[in-house]
Amino acid sequence: KRIESLTKLLEHHSCTRELTVAKNHIDGRGMSLLGRALQRNIGLVKLDIRLNIIGDEGAKCLATGLRYNNFLSILNLTSTGLSGNGCALLVDGLARNVSLTELDLGFNDIRNLGCQSLGRLLLKNTILRKLRIRNNNITEDGAIPLFRALRKSCRLSTLDMSSNYIGNESVAVLAEVLICNRTITDLNLERCNITKSGCFSLARALRTNSTLRILDMSMNPVRDDGVQALCDGFKYNHVLDTVCLNMCSISNNGFFKVLESISVNSTMSTLKLCYNDIGSSPPASTNQASASETPSIADLYDKLT
């Protein structure tokens, strides 16, 4: 009854601009009503449905609404029980949509099938600006087609791939894309199983990329060798503003390379290095020779000054 009243309001009145119905036990049937309302509504610009288990049935109904709606610009479907098939259905609806600029599909289970569908969407869609697909059980088989689509996508500015096990091979493809891509400004690769190899690939792209402003590499096991590779890219980059390297197993040696790179970088204003091994003392069992090889923060400062 309540969802019926809400959808009737949306069908006949266009004064509501933003609607948030998070965690309201809306299911596939409820989404069929909302999808129908979207076909007629000409006022709503933001719809937040997160934490409702609408599933693939709901995605199909929503896709029908999006196919005919030319006003909605922000859609949040975080944690709504979507599978790869549901994502593919949603993509079908977005293929004709000319208004949606932000889509959040985080914490679902779209896997590689859904990610590949999104890649095909980006090849045709010139409207979408922000895409977030955090924690969706995506591997390199899904990520690579999506990244390749960015070669031709001329609009997407924000991409959140965090907490997906995409690894170094797909990051190498992404890095090649970033060399020529001129739209991505915000890239989140937190907890994506990227190691030293992936860092070398990204560093090559950072040397010439003139668009990326925010890069989040937190919770990847890049260690000192990986961060040193990234720093080689930071030295030549003239647009990066924010870099996040939280929980990356960086010690003082890696920290020194970071300091060295930002000392010649004129644009980086925010650097996050939480939960690393910076400033820690060598273990008690470590001999004197190896302890002397581990610089203290004071030593690092003296070297830079």
RADAFEN-V874735 format. One record per pair of residues at least 24 apart in sequence whose ideal C-beta (glycine too) atoms are under 8 Angstrom apart, sorted by the first residue. I is the first residue (numbers start at 1). J is the second residue. D is the distance in Angstrom with one decimal. If there is no record, write none. Layout:
BEGIN
[[I | J | D] [I | J | D]]
END
This chain:
BEGIN
[[3 | 30 | 4.5] [3 | 33 | 5.6] [3 | 34 | 7.3] [4 | 33 | 6.2] [6 | 34 | 7.9] [6 | 37 | 8.0] [7 | 33 | 4.3] [7 | 34 | 5.8] [7 | 36 | 6.8] [7 | 37 | 4.1] [8 | 37 | 7.7] [10 | 34 | 7.6] [10 | 37 | 4.0] [10 | 38 | 7.5] [10 | 40 | 7.7] [10 | 41 | 4.7] [10 | 44 | 6.6] [11 | 36 | 7.5] [11 | 37 | 4.9] [11 | 40 | 4.8] [11 | 41 | 6.6] [13 | 43 | 7.4] [14 | 41 | 6.4] [14 | 42 | 5.0] [14 | 43 | 3.0] [14 | 44 | 7.8] [15 | 43 | 6.1] [16 | 43 | 6.0] [16 | 44 | 5.9] [17 | 43 | 6.3] [17 | 44 | 6.6] [17 | 45 | 5.4] [17 | 46 | 7.0] [18 | 44 | 7.4] [18 | 45 | 6.7] [18 | 46 | 4.1] [18 | 47 | 8.0] [18 | 48 | 7.8] [19 | 44 | 6.0] [19 | 46 | 7.0] [19 | 47 | 5.4] [19 | 48 | 7.0] [20 | 46 | 8.0] [20 | 48 | 4.1] [21 | 48 | 7.0] [21 | 49 | 6.0] [21 | 52 | 7.1] [22 | 48 | 5.8] [22 | 49 | 7.1] [22 | 50 | 4.8] [22 | 51 | 5.0] [22 | 52 | 7.2] [23 | 50 | 7.4] [23 | 51 | 3.9] [23 | 52 | 6.7] [24 | 52 | 6.0] [25 | 52 | 6.8] [26 | 52 | 4.0] [26 | 54 | 6.3] [26 | 58 | 7.7] [27 | 52 | 7.4] [27 | 53 | 6.4] [27 | 54 | 6.4] [27 | 55 | 7.4] [27 | 58 | 6.8] [28 | 54 | 5.9] [28 | 55 | 5.6] [28 | 57 | 3.3] [28 | 58 | 4.4] [28 | 61 | 6.9] [30 | 54 | 7.4] [30 | 58 | 7.4] [31 | 57 | 7.3] [31 | 58 | 3.3] [31 | 59 | 7.7] [31 | 61 | 4.5] [31 | 62 | 5.6] [32 | 57 | 7.8] [32 | 58 | 7.6] [32 | 61 | 4.2] [34 | 61 | 7.3] [34 | 62 | 7.0] [34 | 65 | 6.9] [35 | 61 | 3.7] [35 | 62 | 5.0] [35 | 63 | 7.5] [35 | 64 | 5.1] [35 | 65 | 3.7] [35 | 66 | 8.0] [36 | 61 | 7.7] [36 | 64 | 7.8] [36 | 65 | 6.8] [37 | 65 | 7.2] [38 | 62 | 7.5] [38 | 65 | 3.1] [38 | 66 | 6.7] [38 | 68 | 7.6] [38 | 69 | 4.6] [38 | 72 | 6.7] [39 | 64 | 7.1] [39 | 65 | 5.3] [39 | 68 | 4.5] [39 | 69 | 6.4] [41 | 69 | 6.9] [41 | 71 | 7.0] [42 | 70 | 8.0] [42 | 71 | 5.4] [43 | 71 | 6.8] [44 | 71 | 6.4] [44 | 72 | 5.7] [45 | 71 | 6.3] [45 | 72 | 6.2] [45 | 73 | 5.0] [45 | 74 | 6.6] [46 | 72 | 7.5] [46 | 73 | 6.9] [46 | 74 | 4.1] [46 | 75 | 7.9] [47 | 72 | 6.0] [47 | 74 | 7.2] [47 | 75 | 5.4] [47 | 76 | 7.2] [48 | 74 | 8.0] [48 | 76 | 4.3] [49 | 75 | 7.8] [49 | 76 | 6.6] [49 | 77 | 5.9] [49 | 80 | 6.1] [50 | 76 | 5.2] [50 | 77 | 6.7] [50 | 78 | 3.9] [50 | 79 | 5.6] [50 | 80 | 6.5] [50 | 104 | 7.7] [51 | 78 | 7.2] [51 | 79 | 5.2] [51 | 80 | 7.4] [52 | 80 | 5.7] [53 | 80 | 6.4] [53 | 81 | 4.2] [54 | 80 | 4.9] [54 | 81 | 6.3] [54 | 82 | 7.7] [55 | 80 | 7.6] [55 | 81 | 4.5] [55 | 82 | 7.2] [55 | 83 | 7.8] [55 | 86 | 6.6] [56 | 81 | 8.0] [56 | 82 | 6.8] [56 | 83 | 5.7] [56 | 85 | 5.3] [56 | 86 | 3.5] [56 | 89 | 6.5] [58 | 86 | 7.8] [59 | 86 | 3.7] [59 | 87 | 7.1] [59 | 89 | 4.9] [59 | 90 | 4.8] [60 | 86 | 7.5] [60 | 89 | 4.7] [62 | 90 | 6.5] [62 | 93 | 6.9] [63 | 89 | 5.1] [63 | 90 | 5.1] [63 | 91 | 7.9] [63 | 92 | 5.6] [63 | 93 | 2.8] [63 | 94 | 7.4] [64 | 93 | 6.3] [65 | 93 | 7.3] [66 | 90 | 7.5] [66 | 93 | 4.0] [66 | 94 | 5.8] [66 | 97 | 4.9] [66 | 100 | 6.8] [67 | 92 | 7.8] [67 | 93 | 4.6] [67 | 95 | 8.0] [67 | 96 | 5.1] [67 | 97 | 6.7] [69 | 97 | 6.9] [69 | 99 | 6.8] [70 | 97 | 7.5] [70 | 98 | 5.7] [70 | 99 | 5.0] [71 | 99 | 5.6] [72 | 99 | 5.8] [72 | 100 | 6.0] [73 | 99 | 5.5] [73 | 100 | 6.0] [73 | 101 | 4.8] [73 | 102 | 6.7] [74 | 100 | 7.6] [74 | 101 | 7.0] [74 | 102 | 4.4] [75 | 100 | 6.0] [75 | 102 | 7.0] [75 | 103 | 5.5] [75 | 104 | 7.2] [76 | 104 | 4.5] [77 | 103 | 7.5] [77 | 104 | 6.4] [77 | 105 | 5.4] [77 | 108 | 7.2] [78 | 104 | 5.3] [78 | 105 | 7.2] [78 | 106 | 4.5] [78 | 107 | 5.4] [78 | 108 | 7.6] [79 | 106 | 7.1] [79 | 107 | 4.2] [79 | 108 | 6.7] [80 | 108 | 6.5] [81 | 108 | 6.9] [81 | 109 | 7.8] [82 | 108 | 4.1] [82 | 109 | 6.9] [82 | 110 | 5.8] [82 | 114 | 7.2] [83 | 108 | 7.6] [83 | 109 | 5.4] [83 | 110 | 6.6] [83 | 111 | 7.4] [83 | 113 | 8.0] [83 | 114 | 7.2] [84 | 109 | 7.6] [84 | 110 | 5.1] [84 | 111 | 4.8] [84 | 112 | 7.1] [84 | 113 | 3.0] [84 | 114 | 4.0] [84 | 117 | 7.4] [85 | 113 | 7.0] [85 | 114 | 7.9] [86 | 110 | 7.4] [86 | 114 | 7.5] [87 | 113 | 7.3] [87 | 114 | 3.1] [87 | 115 | 7.9] [87 | 117 | 5.5] [87 | 118 | 6.9] [88 | 113 | 6.6] [88 | 114 | 6.5] [88 | 117 | 4.3] [91 | 117 | 4.4] [91 | 118 | 6.4] [91 | 120 | 7.0] [91 | 121 | 4.8] [94 | 121 | 5.9] [94 | 125 | 6.6] [94 | 128 | 7.6] [95 | 121 | 6.6] [95 | 124 | 6.3] [95 | 125 | 7.3] [97 | 125 | 7.9] [97 | 127 | 7.0] [98 | 127 | 5.9] [99 | 127 | 6.8] [100 | 127 | 6.3] [100 | 128 | 6.4] [101 | 127 | 6.0] [101 | 128 | 6.2] [101 | 129 | 4.4] [101 | 130 | 6.7] [102 | 128 | 7.7] [102 | 129 | 6.4] [102 | 130 | 4.2] [103 | 128 | 6.3] [103 | 130 | 7.1] [103 | 131 | 5.6] [103 | 132 | 7.2] [104 | 130 | 8.0] [104 | 132 | 4.4] [105 | 131 | 7.9] [105 | 132 | 6.7] [105 | 133 | 5.0] [105 | 136 | 6.8] [106 | 132 | 5.3] [106 | 133 | 6.5] [106 | 134 | 3.9] [106 | 135 | 6.1] [106 | 136 | 7.3] [106 | 160 | 7.3] [107 | 134 | 6.5] [107 | 135 | 5.0] [107 | 136 | 7.5] [108 | 136 | 5.5] [109 | 136 | 6.4] [109 | 137 | 5.7] [110 | 136 | 4.7] [110 | 137 | 7.7] [110 | 138 | 7.2] [111 | 136 | 6.7] [111 | 137 | 4.9] [111 | 138 | 6.3] [111 | 142 | 6.6] [112 | 138 | 6.1] [112 | 139 | 6.1] [112 | 141 | 4.6] [112 | 142 | 3.2] [113 | 142 | 7.4] [114 | 138 | 7.9] [114 | 142 | 7.4] [115 | 142 | 3.2] [115 | 143 | 6.4] [115 | 145 | 7.2] [115 | 146 | 5.3] [116 | 141 | 8.0] [116 | 142 | 5.7] [116 | 145 | 4.9] [116 | 146 | 7.2] [118 | 146 | 5.9] [119 | 145 | 4.1] [119 | 146 | 4.0] [119 | 147 | 7.9] [119 | 148 | 7.0] [119 | 149 | 4.1] [120 | 145 | 7.8] [120 | 149 | 7.2] [122 | 146 | 7.1] [122 | 149 | 4.1] [122 | 150 | 6.7] [122 | 152 | 7.7] [122 | 153 | 4.3] [122 | 156 | 6.4] [123 | 149 | 5.0] [123 | 152 | 5.7] [123 | 153 | 7.1] [125 | 153 | 7.7] [125 | 155 | 7.6] [126 | 154 | 6.4] [126 | 155 | 5.4] [127 | 155 | 6.6] [128 | 155 | 6.3] [128 | 156 | 6.1] [129 | 155 | 5.9] [129 | 156 | 6.3] [129 | 157 | 5.1] [129 | 158 | 6.8] [130 | 156 | 7.5] [130 | 157 | 6.6] [130 | 158 | 3.9] [130 | 186 | 8.0] [131 | 156 | 6.2] [131 | 158 | 6.9] [131 | 159 | 5.7] [131 | 160 | 7.2] [132 | 158 | 7.4] [132 | 159 | 7.9] [132 | 160 | 3.9] [132 | 188 | 8.0] [133 | 160 | 6.6] [133 | 161 | 6.4] [133 | 164 | 7.3] [134 | 160 | 5.3] [134 | 161 | 7.5] [134 | 162 | 4.7] [134 | 163 | 5.3] [134 | 164 | 7.5] [134 | 188 | 7.5] [135 | 162 | 7.2] [135 | 163 | 4.0] [135 | 164 | 6.9] [136 | 164 | 6.0] [137 | 164 | 7.1] [137 | 165 | 7.8] [138 | 164 | 4.0] [138 | 165 | 7.4] [138 | 166 | 6.4] [139 | 164 | 7.4] [139 | 165 | 5.4] [139 | 166 | 6.4] [139 | 167 | 7.4] [140 | 166 | 5.4] [140 | 167 | 5.3] [140 | 169 | 5.1] [140 | 170 | 4.0] [142 | 166 | 8.0] [143 | 170 | 4.0] [143 | 173 | 7.9] [143 | 174 | 7.7] [144 | 169 | 7.4] [144 | 170 | 4.9] [144 | 173 | 5.1] [147 | 173 | 4.8] [147 | 174 | 4.4] [147 | 177 | 5.5] [148 | 173 | 6.4] [148 | 177 | 7.1] [150 | 174 | 7.6] [150 | 177 | 4.8] [150 | 181 | 5.6] [150 | 184 | 6.9] [151 | 177 | 5.5] [151 | 180 | 6.8] [151 | 181 | 7.2] [153 | 183 | 7.1] [154 | 183 | 6.3] [155 | 183 | 6.1] [156 | 183 | 5.9] [156 | 184 | 6.5] [157 | 183 | 5.5] [157 | 184 | 6.2] [157 | 185 | 4.9] [157 | 186 | 6.6] [158 | 184 | 7.7] [158 | 185 | 7.0] [158 | 186 | 4.2] [158 | 187 | 8.0] [159 | 184 | 6.1] [159 | 186 | 7.3] [159 | 187 | 5.6] [159 | 188 | 7.1] [160 | 188 | 4.2] [161 | 187 | 8.0] [161 | 188 | 6.5] [161 | 189 | 5.9] [161 | 192 | 6.2] [162 | 188 | 4.7] [162 | 189 | 6.6] [162 | 190 | 3.9] [162 | 191 | 5.8] [162 | 192 | 6.7] [162 | 216 | 7.1] [163 | 190 | 6.7] [163 | 191 | 4.7] [163 | 192 | 7.5] [164 | 192 | 6.0] [165 | 192 | 7.1] [165 | 193 | 5.1] [166 | 192 | 4.9] [166 | 193 | 6.9] [166 | 194 | 7.9] [167 | 192 | 7.3] [167 | 193 | 5.0] [167 | 194 | 7.1] [167 | 198 | 7.3] [168 | 193 | 7.9] [168 | 194 | 6.2] [168 | 195 | 6.1] [168 | 197 | 4.3] [168 | 198 | 3.9] [168 | 201 | 7.1] [171 | 198 | 3.9] [171 | 201 | 5.6] [171 | 202 | 6.5] [172 | 197 | 7.7] [172 | 198 | 7.0] [172 | 201 | 4.3] [174 | 201 | 7.8] [174 | 202 | 7.8] [174 | 205 | 7.9] [175 | 201 | 3.9] [175 | 202 | 5.1] [175 | 204 | 6.1] [175 | 205 | 4.1] [176 | 201 | 7.9] [176 | 205 | 7.3] [178 | 202 | 7.6] [178 | 205 | 3.9] [178 | 206 | 7.7] [178 | 209 | 5.0] [178 | 212 | 6.6] [179 | 204 | 7.4] [179 | 205 | 5.1] [179 | 208 | 5.6] [179 | 209 | 6.6] [181 | 209 | 7.5] [181 | 211 | 6.8] [182 | 210 | 7.2] [182 | 211 | 5.2] [183 | 211 | 6.5] [184 | 211 | 6.1] [184 | 212 | 5.9] [185 | 211 | 5.8] [185 | 212 | 6.2] [185 | 213 | 4.8] [185 | 214 | 6.7] [186 | 212 | 7.9] [186 | 213 | 6.7] [186 | 214 | 4.4] [187 | 212 | 6.1] [187 | 214 | 6.8] [187 | 215 | 5.5] [187 | 216 | 7.2] [188 | 214 | 7.9] [188 | 216 | 4.5] [189 | 215 | 7.5] [189 | 216 | 6.4] [189 | 217 | 5.7] [189 | 220 | 7.1] [190 | 216 | 4.9] [190 | 217 | 7.0] [190 | 218 | 4.5] [190 | 219 | 5.3] [190 | 220 | 7.4] [190 | 244 | 7.3] [191 | 218 | 7.1] [191 | 219 | 4.0] [191 | 220 | 6.7] [192 | 220 | 6.2] [193 | 220 | 6.9] [193 | 221 | 7.7] [194 | 220 | 4.2] [194 | 221 | 7.9] [194 | 222 | 6.5] [194 | 226 | 7.7] [195 | 220 | 7.2] [195 | 221 | 5.6] [195 | 222 | 6.4] [195 | 223 | 7.8] [195 | 226 | 6.2] [196 | 222 | 6.5] [196 | 223 | 6.9] [196 | 225 | 4.6] [196 | 226 | 4.2] [196 | 229 | 6.4] [198 | 222 | 7.9] [198 | 226 | 7.6] [199 | 225 | 7.9] [199 | 226 | 3.8] [199 | 227 | 7.1] [199 | 229 | 4.2] [199 | 230 | 5.0] [200 | 229 | 4.6] [202 | 229 | 7.9] [202 | 230 | 6.5] [202 | 233 | 6.6] [203 | 229 | 4.7] [203 | 230 | 5.4] [203 | 231 | 7.8] [203 | 232 | 5.0] [203 | 233 | 3.5] [204 | 233 | 7.0] [205 | 233 | 7.2] [206 | 230 | 7.3] [206 | 233 | 3.1] [206 | 234 | 6.6] [206 | 236 | 7.2] [206 | 237 | 4.8] [206 | 240 | 7.1] [207 | 232 | 7.8] [207 | 233 | 5.4] [207 | 236 | 4.4] [207 | 237 | 6.9] [208 | 236 | 7.9] [209 | 237 | 6.9] [209 | 239 | 7.3] [210 | 238 | 7.2] [210 | 239 | 5.7] [211 | 239 | 6.5] [212 | 239 | 6.5] [212 | 240 | 6.3] [213 | 239 | 5.9] [213 | 240 | 6.3] [213 | 241 | 4.5] [213 | 242 | 6.8] [214 | 240 | 7.9] [214 | 241 | 6.5] [214 | 242 | 4.5] [215 | 240 | 6.4] [215 | 242 | 7.3] [215 | 243 | 5.3] [215 | 244 | 7.2] [216 | 243 | 7.9] [216 | 244 | 4.1] [217 | 243 | 7.4] [217 | 244 | 6.5] [217 | 245 | 5.6] [217 | 248 | 6.7] [218 | 244 | 4.8] [218 | 245 | 6.4] [218 | 246 | 3.9] [218 | 247 | 5.7] [218 | 248 | 6.7] [218 | 272 | 7.3] [219 | 246 | 6.7] [219 | 247 | 4.7] [219 | 248 | 7.3] [220 | 248 | 6.0] [221 | 248 | 7.2] [221 | 249 | 5.8] [222 | 248 | 4.8] [222 | 249 | 7.3] [222 | 250 | 7.5] [223 | 248 | 7.1] [223 | 249 | 4.7] [223 | 250 | 6.9] [223 | 254 | 7.0] [224 | 249 | 8.0] [224 | 250 | 6.2] [224 | 251 | 5.7] [224 | 253 | 4.9] [224 | 254 | 3.6] [224 | 257 | 7.4] [227 | 254 | 4.3] [227 | 257 | 6.2] [227 | 258 | 6.3] [228 | 254 | 6.4] [228 | 257 | 4.6] [231 | 257 | 4.5] [231 | 258 | 5.9] [231 | 260 | 6.7] [231 | 261 | 3.8] [232 | 261 | 7.5] [234 | 258 | 7.9] [234 | 261 | 4.0] [234 | 262 | 6.7] [234 | 265 | 5.5] [234 | 268 | 7.0] [235 | 261 | 4.9] [235 | 264 | 5.4] [235 | 265 | 6.6] [237 | 265 | 6.8] [237 | 267 | 7.4] [238 | 265 | 7.9] [238 | 266 | 7.0] [238 | 267 | 5.9] [239 | 267 | 5.9] [240 | 265 | 7.3] [240 | 267 | 5.9] [240 | 268 | 5.5] [241 | 267 | 6.0] [241 | 268 | 6.4] [241 | 269 | 5.5] [241 | 270 | 6.6] [242 | 268 | 7.5] [242 | 269 | 7.1] [242 | 270 | 4.1] [242 | 271 | 7.8] [242 | 272 | 7.8] [243 | 268 | 6.3] [243 | 270 | 7.3] [243 | 271 | 5.5] [243 | 272 | 7.2] [244 | 272 | 4.3] [245 | 271 | 7.6] [245 | 272 | 6.5] [245 | 273 | 5.4] [245 | 276 | 7.3] [246 | 272 | 5.4] [246 | 273 | 6.8] [246 | 274 | 4.3] [246 | 275 | 5.6] [246 | 276 | 7.5] [247 | 274 | 7.1] [247 | 275 | 4.5] [247 | 276 | 7.0] [248 | 273 | 8.0] [248 | 276 | 6.1] [249 | 276 | 6.7] [249 | 277 | 6.6] [250 | 276 | 4.2] [250 | 277 | 6.5] [250 | 278 | 6.4] [251 | 276 | 7.4] [251 | 277 | 4.5] [251 | 278 | 6.9] [251 | 280 | 7.3] [251 | 294 | 7.2] [252 | 277 | 7.6] [252 | 278 | 5.9] [252 | 279 | 7.0] [252 | 280 | 7.8] [252 | 294 | 6.0] [252 | 295 | 5.2] [252 | 296 | 6.9] [252 | 297 | 6.8] [252 | 300 | 6.5] [253 | 294 | 7.2] [253 | 295 | 6.9] [255 | 297 | 7.7] [255 | 300 | 6.6] [256 | 295 | 6.3] [256 | 300 | 4.7] [256 | 303 | 7.0] [259 | 300 | 6.2] [259 | 304 | 5.7] [260 | 304 | 7.0] [263 | 304 | 6.1]]
END
